[in-house]
């Protein structure tokens, strides 16, 4: 009897891990799809240009003078995708509460939670891109 109970508990744990893994992958794929479908690369590049033109004019002049502006924009495009995906993975893997909450929500609530996490991801990436510009300015 005890053996059956242990097996049943192990089955529940394994089943929970499987479901949790499926939820994480579903959310991860949705975030990746959202990034690509919303043209977030263009969004982050435009934000970087805005920051350089309005707040970092000396650094922008340096990039232009040295012929590095195109390289900087390319780096921002690559960095934004990498950061967006890495931050999404970090949130989904390390924040167990989000995954557990997501699995219990109805469709509308899931959409709202997804939207909030998406906003958080955008802000995190924008902060990195902005901070990256400041760091690069002081390193040169």
Residue pairs with C-beta under 8 A, 6 or more apart in sequence:
19 103
20 99
20 100
20 103
23 99
23 102
23 103
24 92
24 93
24 99
27 88
27 92
27 99
27 102
27 114
27 117
28 88
28 89
28 92
30 114
31 84
31 85
31 88
31 117
31 118
31 121
32 85
32 88
34 40
34 118
35 41
35 81
35 84
35 85
40 80
40 84
40 122
41 77
41 80
41 81
43 122
44 76
44 77
44 80
44 125
44 126
44 129
45 73
45 76
45 77
45 80
47 126
47 129
47 130
48 72
48 73
48 76
48 129
48 133
49 73
51 129
51 130
51 133
52 59
52 60
52 63
52 133
53 60
56 133
56 134
56 137
58 137
59 133
59 136
59 137
59 140
60 69
62 68
62 137
62 140
63 69
63 72
72 136
76 129
76 132
79 128
79 129
79 132
80 125
80 129
83 124
83 125
83 128
83 129
84 121
84 122
84 125
87 121
87 124
87 125
88 117
88 121
91 98
91 117
91 120
91 121
92 98
92 99
98 113
98 117
101 113
102 110
102 113
105 113
